[in-house]
Amino acid sequence: MTTLIVLVGITIYVVLYLTYGKKLEKDVVKASNDNPTPSQRLYDGVDYVPARKAVLFGHHFASIAGAAPIIGPVLAMAWGWVPALAWVWFGNIFIGAVHDYLALMASVRYDGKSIQFVASDLITKRTGTLFYWLVFFLLILVIAAFGAVLGGMFVSSPAVPSAYILKVLAALILGVLMYRLKVNFALSTIIGVIMLGLAIWGGTIIPLKATYNVWMIVMFFYIIIASAIPVNVLLQPRDYLNSWLLYFGLFIGAIGAIFTLHPFTAPAFTSFSPLLSGNKPTPYWPAIPLIIACGSLSGFHSLVGSGTSSKQLEKEKDGLMIGYGAMLTEGFLSTIVIISVSGFGYALLKNAGTNISAAGWGTQYTTAMMSKYPKAAMFTASYAQMVNSTWLNFIPIKIVQVIAGMWVASFAMTTLDTTNRLGRYCLTELLSPLKNKNEGAYRFFTNRWIASLIPAAIGIWLAWSKNFTILWPSFGSANQLIASIALLTGSAWVAKKLKSKAAAVAVIPAYLLWVTVTAAIIWFMIVILPGTIAKSPATGITVMIIEAIMIIMNFVFIIDFLRTYKKPLKAEAES
């Protein structure tokens, strides 16, 4: 079964990229390398910096992936592997890849401006302002959710934080080689990959042990610094190394899935409403997008695409690989996660001393998993078992687990500081009206260090609570809501700016997603959050306020969109 699923997945993604993706590039976006990109026209040495396609792919993928395409499918296994895999593939094909590509290319055509700015221009100014606030809330929840993931992982797997720190040092050295000393790109790559391997090995030799709160403090200062310094100092070289970690991890994961010939021991389907979010019955519809999140589709991707990647895109035709291709790659990663947990997760939980049974999986899985293999640990353990069950067993299982842990840590930490950088951009654009009223205050709050500190402080404060089962669907709700809004904005761009008749490829799935996510947020607020408020008032009330504001803004946005979608742009806007 593992072999069949991985081969079907590879076939789907390759065929879609070469057909549907290329058609979007050629007939809808009409990408051309003759059009100068923002990184070339607006080069500033800090944010607008051209990057090689391979380097930018590494940054973009590591930023959009984070821990979500791993943790989301692990949690979704409560429904069984068929429902989890169905939403991953459906979302990748009909929503996620289209959403990511259109958001990236719309931003490129808008001088690297955010998708919120595009919405403001194409729909209404009020829409753009509301979108900015929705995005700011999402960025805070991303920092909270991913900070909680990393804090737990660093405590339970001390080899992972030490390996990550060594990788950061390797990335700084690689950045000097590539951008300061101008060393040959191929030679720099070889040196970088060797340093990456040494960092992983070094992590197993010198593990770093610290408490959860200590790691929260370290992350707070790290993401402020990493999001304020120029992108070619750390972000580009580190994420280029991340791409090689991705390639190696996906390669041995695919080999493991193909050659293990292991049957699925997890059930194909449990029930429509297994115990999951807040340990309460969680209906597949509409809750599934809140749980799987980025493994299927993600509004956060539009923020990365229109926030950092559009400012680094060297050529327009690189956009298909960066936007469309990275989403499909992320979907394949989620496929590997589902395969590994389906094949080896049940045995791991049984051997760990849980009372889980195949028949009671829907009511027992979440509790058993969170107690014995919390969050990403379920993936790292089952992935290592899968790889070790093949001819790749010459790689020590401890090393494989560190590689899997580094996947999660590297992508999640990259998402954290990219999110904080996006928070800085968002805050600067939100405060632009203040510039004419009080320029001193505007300069203070939009200073790259101060603007980086604000979202970091709020997000890490929420993560401090350790209330992961609430923070995750909270992040998922904001994330998927923004995906529907960004896709609606993309359809408006295709219809109004590009004057294409193909806007239906974006607007139809956007409507379906908007209805699903809106229903899911209302369910989450009514069913899950009251219990959280009773147990943890500070976290519960904060999340409830954010969710309530988002749902109000959401309805205002859809009203504005429906009123203006068919209206042509004003002459000055078109010019």
C-alpha positions as CSV (number, residue, x, y, z in Angstrom):
1,M,0.0,0.0,0.0
2,T,2.8,2.4,0.8
3,T,4.4,1.8,-2.6
4,L,1.1,2.4,-4.5
5,I,0.2,5.6,-2.7
6,V,3.6,7.2,-3.1
7,L,3.8,6.4,-6.9
8,V,0.3,7.7,-7.5
9,G,1.2,10.9,-5.6
10,I,4.4,11.5,-7.6
11,T,2.5,10.9,-10.9
12,I,-0.3,13.3,-10.0
13,Y,2.1,16.1,-9.0
14,V,4.4,15.8,-12.0
15,V,1.5,15.6,-14.5
16,L,-0.3,18.6,-13.0
17,Y,2.9,20.7,-13.0
18,L,3.6,20.0,-16.7
19,T,0.0,20.5,-17.8
20,Y,-2.2,22.7,-15.6
21,G,0.7,24.7,-14.2
22,K,2.2,25.4,-17.6
23,K,-1.2,26.4,-18.9
24,L,-1.7,28.9,-16.1
25,E,1.8,30.3,-16.8
26,K,1.3,30.6,-20.6
27,D,-2.4,31.4,-21.1
28,V,-3.5,33.2,-17.9
29,V,-0.5,35.0,-16.3
30,K,1.4,35.2,-19.6
31,A,4.8,35.3,-17.8
32,S,7.7,36.6,-19.8
33,N,11.4,37.0,-18.9
34,D,11.3,40.2,-20.9
35,N,9.4,41.8,-18.1
36,P,11.9,43.2,-15.5
37,T,11.1,42.0,-12.0
38,P,10.9,44.1,-8.8
39,S,14.2,42.6,-7.5
40,Q,15.9,44.1,-10.6
41,R,14.1,47.5,-10.8
42,L,13.8,48.2,-7.1
43,Y,17.0,46.6,-5.7
44,D,17.8,48.0,-2.2
45,G,20.3,45.4,-0.8
46,V,17.9,44.5,2.1
47,D,14.6,43.2,0.9
48,Y,14.7,43.6,-2.9
49,V,17.6,41.3,-3.8
50,P,17.6,38.9,-6.9
51,A,18.1,35.3,-6.0
52,R,18.9,32.3,-8.2
53,K,15.9,30.1,-8.8
54,A,17.3,27.2,-6.7
55,V,18.2,29.5,-3.8
56,L,14.8,31.2,-3.9
57,F,13.0,27.9,-4.1
58,G,14.8,26.8,-0.9
59,H,13.7,30.0,0.9
60,H,10.1,29.9,-0.4
61,F,9.6,26.3,0.4
62,A,11.1,26.4,3.8
63,S,9.0,29.5,4.6
64,I,5.7,28.2,3.4
65,A,6.2,24.6,4.8
66,G,7.1,25.3,8.4
67,A,5.8,22.5,10.5
68,A,2.3,22.6,9.2
69,P,2.5,20.0,6.3
70,I,3.9,17.6,8.9
71,I,1.9,18.3,12.0
72,G,-1.5,18.9,10.2
73,P,-1.6,15.5,8.5
74,V,-0.4,13.8,11.8
75,L,-3.4,15.3,13.6
76,A,-5.7,14.6,10.8
77,M,-5.0,10.8,11.1
78,A,-7.7,10.9,13.7
79,W,-10.1,10.6,10.8
80,G,-8.1,7.9,9.1
81,W,-5.6,8.0,6.3
82,V,-8.2,8.2,3.4
83,P,-9.9,11.4,4.6
84,A,-6.5,13.0,5.4
85,L,-5.0,12.1,2.0
86,A,-8.1,13.1,0.1
87,W,-8.0,16.6,1.5
88,V,-4.3,17.0,0.9
89,W,-4.6,16.0,-2.8
90,F,-7.9,17.8,-3.4
91,G,-6.5,21.0,-1.9
92,N,-3.2,20.9,-3.7
93,I,-4.8,20.3,-7.1
94,F,-7.8,22.7,-7.1
95,I,-6.9,25.4,-4.6
96,G,-3.4,25.5,-3.1
97,A,-1.1,25.6,-6.2
98,V,-3.3,28.0,-8.1
99,H,-3.6,30.3,-5.0
100,D,0.2,30.3,-4.5
101,Y,1.1,31.0,-8.1
102,L,-1.5,33.8,-8.6
103,A,-0.5,35.5,-5.3
104,L,3.2,35.5,-6.2
105,M,2.7,36.8,-9.8
106,A,0.1,39.4,-8.9
107,S,2.7,40.8,-6.4
108,V,5.4,40.7,-9.0
109,R,3.3,42.8,-11.3
110,Y,2.6,45.2,-8.4
111,D,6.2,46.0,-7.7
112,G,6.5,43.3,-4.9
113,K,3.6,44.8,-3.0
114,S,1.6,42.5,-0.6
115,I,-1.5,40.7,-1.6
116,Q,-3.3,43.0,0.8
117,F,-2.3,46.0,-1.3
118,V,-3.5,44.2,-4.4
119,A,-6.9,43.7,-2.8
120,S,-7.0,47.3,-1.8
121,D,-6.4,48.3,-5.4
122,L,-8.7,45.8,-7.1
123,I,-11.7,45.7,-4.7
124,T,-11.9,48.6,-2.2
125,K,-9.6,50.6,0.1
126,R,-11.7,49.3,3.1
127,T,-11.2,45.8,1.9
128,G,-7.4,46.3,1.8
129,T,-7.3,47.8,5.3
130,L,-9.4,44.9,6.7
131,F,-7.2,42.4,4.9
132,Y,-4.1,44.0,6.5
133,W,-5.5,43.5,10.0
134,L,-6.5,39.9,9.2
135,V,-3.0,39.2,8.0
136,F,-1.5,40.8,11.1
137,F,-3.6,38.5,13.3
138,L,-2.6,35.5,11.3
139,L,1.1,36.3,11.6
140,I,0.8,36.5,15.4
141,L,-1.0,33.2,15.5
142,V,1.6,31.6,13.2
143,I,4.4,32.7,15.6
144,A,2.4,31.4,18.6
145,A,1.6,28.0,17.0
146,F,5.0,27.3,15.5
147,G,6.8,28.6,18.6
148,A,4.9,26.1,20.7
149,V,5.8,23.3,18.2
150,L,9.5,24.2,18.3
151,G,9.6,24.7,22.1
152,G,8.2,21.2,22.7
153,M,10.5,19.6,20.1
154,F,13.6,21.3,21.4
155,V,12.9,20.1,24.9
156,S,12.1,16.5,23.8
157,S,14.9,16.2,21.2
158,P,18.0,18.2,22.4
159,A,20.0,17.1,19.3
160,V,17.7,19.1,17.1
161,P,18.3,22.7,18.5
162,S,22.1,22.1,18.5
163,A,22.0,20.9,14.9
164,Y,19.9,23.9,13.9
165,I,22.3,26.3,15.6
166,L,25.2,24.7,13.8
167,K,23.3,25.0,10.6
168,V,22.7,28.7,11.1
169,L,26.5,29.1,11.5
170,A,27.0,27.1,8.3
171,A,24.5,29.4,6.5
172,L,26.3,32.5,7.6
173,I,29.6,31.1,6.3
174,L,27.8,30.1,3.0
175,G,26.4,33.6,2.7
176,V,29.9,35.1,2.9
177,L,31.2,32.6,0.3
178,M,28.3,33.3,-2.1
179,Y,27.7,37.1,-1.8
180,R,30.9,38.6,-0.3
181,L,33.7,36.4,-1.7
182,K,31.8,35.5,-4.9
183,V,33.0,31.9,-4.8
184,N,31.8,29.7,-7.7
185,F,28.2,28.8,-7.0
186,A,28.7,25.0,-7.5
187,L,31.7,25.0,-5.2
188,S,29.8,27.1,-2.6
189,T,27.0,24.6,-2.8
190,I,29.3,21.6,-2.2
191,I,30.9,23.3,0.8
192,G,27.4,24.3,2.1
193,V,26.1,20.7,1.8
194,I,29.1,19.3,3.6
195,M,28.6,21.8,6.4
196,L,24.9,20.9,6.6
197,G,25.9,17.2,7.0
198,L,28.4,18.1,9.7
199,A,25.7,20.2,11.5
200,I,23.3,17.2,11.6
201,W,26.1,14.9,12.9
202,G,27.2,17.5,15.4
203,G,23.7,17.8,16.8
204,T,23.8,14.1,17.9
205,I,27.2,14.7,19.5
206,I,26.5,17.9,21.5
207,P,22.8,18.0,22.3
208,L,21.5,21.2,24.0
209,K,19.1,20.8,26.9
210,A,17.0,23.7,28.2
211,T,13.5,24.3,29.5
212,Y,10.5,25.3,27.3
213,N,10.5,28.8,28.6
214,V,14.3,29.3,27.9
215,W,13.7,28.2,24.3
216,M,10.8,30.7,24.1
217,I,13.2,33.5,25.1
218,V,15.9,32.4,22.6
219,M,13.3,32.3,19.8
220,F,12.0,35.7,20.7
221,F,15.4,37.3,20.2
222,Y,16.4,35.1,17.3
223,I,13.3,36.0,15.1
224,I,13.7,39.7,15.8
225,I,17.3,39.7,14.6
226,A,16.8,37.3,11.7
227,S,13.8,39.3,10.4
228,A,15.6,42.6,10.5
229,I,18.9,41.9,8.9
230,P,19.4,41.8,5.1
231,V,18.0,38.7,3.3
232,N,21.3,37.7,1.8
233,V,23.1,37.5,5.2
234,L,21.1,34.6,6.6
235,L,17.7,34.1,5.0
236,Q,18.8,33.2,1.4
237,P,21.8,31.0,2.3
238,R,20.1,29.2,5.2
239,D,17.0,28.4,3.1
240,Y,19.2,27.2,0.3
241,L,20.7,24.7,2.7
242,N,17.1,23.9,3.8
243,S,16.3,23.0,0.2
244,W,19.1,20.3,0.2
245,L,17.7,19.0,3.5
246,L,14.4,18.8,1.8
247,Y,15.7,17.0,-1.3
248,F,17.5,14.4,0.8
249,G,14.7,13.9,3.2
250,L,12.1,13.5,0.5
251,F,14.4,11.2,-1.5
252,I,15.0,8.8,1.4
253,G,11.4,9.1,2.5
254,A,10.2,8.2,-1.0
255,I,12.6,5.3,-1.2
256,G,11.4,4.2,2.2
257,A,7.7,4.4,1.2
258,I,8.3,2.6,-2.1
259,F,10.5,-0.3,-0.9
260,T,9.2,-0.9,2.6
261,L,6.3,-2.9,1.1
262,H,4.6,-2.4,4.5
263,P,0.8,-2.6,4.9
264,F,-1.1,0.3,6.4
265,T,-1.9,-0.6,10.1
266,A,-3.9,2.6,10.8
267,P,-7.5,2.5,9.8
268,A,-8.6,4.0,6.4
269,F,-11.6,5.7,8.1
270,T,-12.7,6.1,11.7
271,S,-15.7,8.3,12.0
272,F,-17.0,11.7,10.8
273,S,-16.3,13.3,14.2
274,P,-13.4,11.7,16.1
275,L,-12.0,13.3,19.2
276,L,-9.5,15.9,18.1
277,S,-9.6,19.6,18.6
278,G,-9.8,20.4,22.4
279,N,-10.3,16.6,22.8
280,K,-13.9,17.1,21.6
281,P,-15.8,15.5,18.6
282,T,-14.4,17.3,15.5
283,P,-16.5,17.0,12.3
284,Y,-14.5,16.4,9.1
285,W,-16.6,19.1,7.4
286,P,-16.0,21.9,8.1
287,A,-13.1,21.4,10.4
288,I,-10.6,19.6,8.1
289,P,-8.9,22.8,6.7
290,L,-8.3,24.1,10.2
291,I,-6.4,20.9,11.1
292,I,-4.4,20.0,7.9
293,A,-3.8,23.6,7.0
294,C,-0.6,24.1,4.9
295,G,-0.3,20.5,3.8
296,S,-3.3,21.1,1.5
297,L,-3.5,24.8,1.0
298,S,-2.5,27.9,3.0
299,G,-3.2,31.6,3.0
300,F,0.2,32.1,4.6
301,H,1.7,31.1,1.3
302,S,0.2,34.2,-0.3
303,L,1.9,36.3,2.3
304,V,5.3,34.7,1.7
305,G,4.8,34.8,-2.1
306,S,3.8,38.5,-2.1
307,G,6.0,39.4,0.9
308,T,9.5,38.1,0.5
309,S,9.6,35.8,-2.6
310,S,8.2,38.4,-5.1
311,K,11.0,40.8,-4.0
312,Q,13.7,38.2,-4.8
313,L,12.3,36.6,-8.0
314,E,15.0,37.1,-10.7
315,K,12.8,36.2,-13.8
316,E,9.1,36.0,-14.3
317,K,9.2,32.4,-15.6
318,D,10.9,31.3,-12.4
319,G,7.6,32.0,-10.7
320,L,6.0,28.7,-11.8
321,M,8.6,26.6,-10.0
322,I,8.6,28.9,-7.0
323,G,4.9,29.4,-6.5
324,Y,3.1,26.4,-8.2
325,G,6.0,23.9,-7.8
326,A,6.7,24.5,-4.1
327,M,3.0,23.9,-3.2
328,L,3.0,20.6,-5.0
329,T,6.3,19.7,-3.3
330,E,4.7,20.5,0.1
331,G,1.8,18.3,-0.8
332,F,4.2,15.4,-1.5
333,L,5.8,16.0,1.8
334,S,2.4,15.7,3.5
335,T,1.8,12.5,1.5
336,I,5.0,11.0,2.9
337,V,3.9,12.0,6.4
338,I,0.5,10.2,6.0
339,I,2.2,7.1,4.5
340,S,4.7,6.8,7.4
341,V,2.2,7.3,10.2
342,S,-0.3,5.0,8.5
343,G,2.3,2.2,8.2
344,F,4.2,2.6,11.5
345,G,2.3,4.9,13.8
346,Y,0.0,2.2,15.3
347,A,2.9,-0.1,16.2
348,L,4.8,2.8,17.8
349,L,1.8,3.7,20.0
350,K,1.2,0.1,21.0
351,N,4.9,-0.4,21.9
352,A,4.9,2.8,23.9
353,G,2.4,1.3,26.2
354,T,-0.8,2.9,25.1
355,N,-4.1,1.0,25.0
356,I,-5.0,2.2,21.5
357,S,-6.8,-0.3,19.3
358,A,-7.6,-0.1,15.6
359,A,-11.4,-0.2,16.4
360,G,-11.1,2.7,18.9
361,W,-8.6,4.8,16.9
362,G,-11.1,7.7,16.4
363,T,-11.5,8.2,20.2
364,Q,-8.0,7.1,21.3
365,Y,-5.5,8.3,18.7
366,T,-5.2,12.0,19.6
367,T,-4.8,11.4,23.4
368,A,-2.3,8.5,22.8
369,M,-0.3,10.4,20.2
370,M,-0.1,13.7,22.3
371,S,1.0,11.7,25.4
372,K,3.7,9.5,23.8
373,Y,4.7,11.1,20.5
374,P,3.4,14.7,20.7
375,K,3.1,16.9,17.6
376,A,6.0,16.3,15.2
377,A,7.5,13.4,17.2
378,M,4.8,11.0,15.7
379,F,6.2,11.8,12.3
380,T,9.9,11.7,13.1
381,A,9.6,8.3,14.8
382,S,7.4,6.7,12.2
383,Y,9.5,8.2,9.3
384,A,12.7,6.8,10.9
385,Q,11.0,3.4,11.2
386,M,9.9,3.4,7.6
387,V,13.3,4.3,6.2
388,N,15.0,1.8,8.6
389,S,12.8,-1.0,7.3
390,T,14.4,-0.8,3.8
391,W,17.9,-1.3,2.4
392,L,18.6,2.2,3.7
393,N,18.9,0.7,7.2
394,F,22.7,1.3,6.9
395,I,21.9,4.9,8.0
396,P,21.6,4.8,11.8
397,I,18.0,5.3,12.9
398,K,19.2,8.0,15.3
399,I,20.5,10.0,12.4
400,V,17.3,9.6,10.4
401,Q,15.3,10.9,13.4
402,V,17.5,13.9,13.6
403,I,17.1,14.5,9.9
404,A,13.3,14.3,10.3
405,G,13.5,16.6,13.4
406,M,15.6,19.0,11.4
407,W,13.0,19.1,8.7
408,V,10.4,20.3,11.2
409,A,12.8,22.6,13.1
410,S,14.4,24.2,10.1
411,F,11.1,24.8,8.3
412,A,9.3,25.9,11.4
413,M,12.1,28.3,12.5
414,T,12.3,29.7,8.9
415,T,8.6,30.2,9.0
416,L,8.9,32.0,12.4
417,D,11.5,34.6,11.2
418,T,9.9,35.0,7.8
419,T,6.6,35.6,9.6
420,N,8.2,38.2,11.7
421,R,9.6,39.9,8.7
422,L,6.2,39.8,7.1
423,G,4.8,41.3,10.3
424,R,7.3,44.1,9.9
425,Y,6.1,44.8,6.3
426,C,2.5,44.6,7.4
427,L,2.9,47.0,10.3
428,T,4.8,49.5,8.1
429,E,2.0,49.4,5.5
430,L,-0.7,49.6,8.2
431,L,0.8,52.7,9.8
432,S,1.4,54.5,6.5
433,P,-1.5,57.0,7.3
434,L,0.4,58.0,10.4
435,K,3.3,59.3,8.2
436,N,1.6,62.6,7.3
437,K,0.2,63.1,10.8
438,N,3.1,62.3,13.0
439,E,6.3,61.5,11.1
440,G,8.3,60.9,14.3
441,A,5.9,58.3,15.6
442,Y,5.8,56.7,12.2
443,R,9.6,56.4,11.9
444,F,9.8,54.9,15.4
445,F,7.1,52.2,15.0
446,T,8.2,51.3,11.5
447,N,11.9,51.1,12.4
448,R,12.8,47.6,11.3
449,W,13.9,46.6,14.8
450,I,10.8,48.0,16.6
451,A,8.4,46.7,13.9
452,S,10.0,43.2,14.2
453,L,9.7,43.3,18.0
454,I,6.0,43.9,18.2
455,P,4.6,40.7,16.4
456,A,7.4,38.6,18.0
457,A,6.4,39.7,21.6
458,I,2.7,39.0,21.1
459,G,3.2,35.7,19.4
460,I,5.8,34.3,21.8
461,W,3.5,35.4,24.7
462,L,0.7,33.2,23.4
463,A,3.1,30.3,22.8
464,W,4.3,30.6,26.4
465,S,0.9,29.1,27.5
466,K,1.7,25.7,25.8
467,N,-1.9,25.4,24.8
468,F,-1.1,23.7,21.5
469,T,-4.5,22.0,20.8
470,I,-6.1,25.5,20.8
471,L,-3.3,27.5,19.2
472,W,-3.1,25.1,16.2
473,P,-6.7,25.3,15.0
474,S,-6.7,29.1,15.8
475,F,-3.7,29.4,13.4
476,G,-5.5,27.2,11.0
477,S,-8.7,29.2,11.0
478,A,-6.9,32.5,10.2
479,N,-4.6,30.8,7.7
480,Q,-7.4,29.2,5.7
481,L,-9.6,32.3,5.9
482,I,-6.9,34.3,4.3
483,A,-6.4,31.6,1.7
484,S,-10.0,32.1,0.5
485,I,-9.6,35.9,0.6
486,A,-6.3,35.8,-1.3
487,L,-7.7,33.5,-3.9
488,L,-10.7,35.8,-4.4
489,T,-8.2,38.6,-4.8
490,G,-6.2,36.5,-7.3
491,S,-9.4,35.9,-9.3
492,A,-10.1,39.7,-9.3
493,W,-6.6,40.3,-10.6
494,V,-7.0,37.7,-13.4
495,A,-10.4,39.1,-14.4
496,K,-9.7,42.9,-14.0
497,K,-6.0,43.4,-14.7
498,L,-5.2,40.5,-17.0
499,K,-8.7,40.6,-18.5
500,S,-8.8,36.8,-18.8
501,K,-11.8,34.6,-19.0
502,A,-10.1,32.0,-16.9
503,A,-10.9,33.6,-13.6
504,A,-13.2,30.7,-12.7
505,V,-10.1,28.6,-11.9
506,A,-9.7,30.8,-8.9
507,V,-13.1,32.2,-8.0
508,I,-15.1,28.9,-7.8
509,P,-12.7,27.1,-5.4
510,A,-12.4,30.4,-3.5
511,Y,-16.2,30.5,-2.9
512,L,-16.2,26.8,-1.8
513,L,-13.3,27.4,0.6
514,W,-14.8,30.6,2.0
515,V,-18.0,28.8,2.9
516,T,-16.1,25.9,4.5
517,V,-13.7,28.0,6.5
518,T,-16.4,30.5,7.7
519,A,-18.5,27.5,9.0
520,A,-15.4,26.0,10.6
521,I,-14.5,29.2,12.5
522,I,-18.1,29.6,13.8
523,W,-18.0,26.0,15.0
524,F,-14.6,26.5,16.6
525,M,-15.9,29.6,18.5
526,I,-19.1,28.0,19.7
527,V,-17.9,24.4,20.5
528,I,-14.2,24.6,21.4
529,L,-13.2,28.0,22.7
530,P,-15.7,28.2,25.7
531,G,-13.9,25.2,27.3
532,T,-10.5,26.8,26.7
533,I,-11.7,30.1,28.3
534,A,-12.7,28.1,31.4
535,K,-9.4,26.4,31.7
536,S,-7.0,29.1,30.5
537,P,-8.8,32.5,30.5
538,A,-5.9,34.6,29.2
539,T,-5.2,32.5,26.1
540,G,-8.9,31.6,25.5
541,I,-10.2,35.2,25.7
542,T,-7.3,36.5,23.5
543,V,-8.0,33.9,20.8
544,M,-11.8,34.4,21.1
545,I,-11.4,38.2,20.5
546,I,-9.1,37.6,17.5
547,E,-11.5,35.0,16.0
548,A,-14.5,37.3,16.5
549,I,-12.8,40.3,14.9
550,M,-11.7,38.0,12.0
551,I,-15.2,36.6,11.3
552,I,-16.7,40.2,11.3
553,M,-14.0,41.4,8.8
554,N,-14.5,38.2,6.8
555,F,-18.2,39.1,6.1
556,V,-17.3,42.7,5.3
557,F,-14.7,41.4,2.8
558,I,-17.1,39.1,1.0
559,I,-19.7,41.8,0.7
560,D,-17.2,44.2,-0.8
561,F,-15.9,41.5,-3.2
562,L,-19.4,40.6,-4.4
563,R,-20.2,44.2,-5.0
564,T,-17.1,45.0,-7.0
565,Y,-16.0,41.8,-8.7
566,K,-18.0,42.5,-11.9
567,K,-17.2,46.2,-12.0
568,P,-14.3,47.3,-14.3
569,L,-11.3,49.1,-12.9
570,K,-11.2,52.9,-13.0
571,A,-9.0,54.3,-15.7
572,E,-6.3,55.5,-13.2
573,A,-6.2,52.1,-11.5
574,E,-5.7,50.3,-14.7
575,S,-2.8,52.6,-15.7
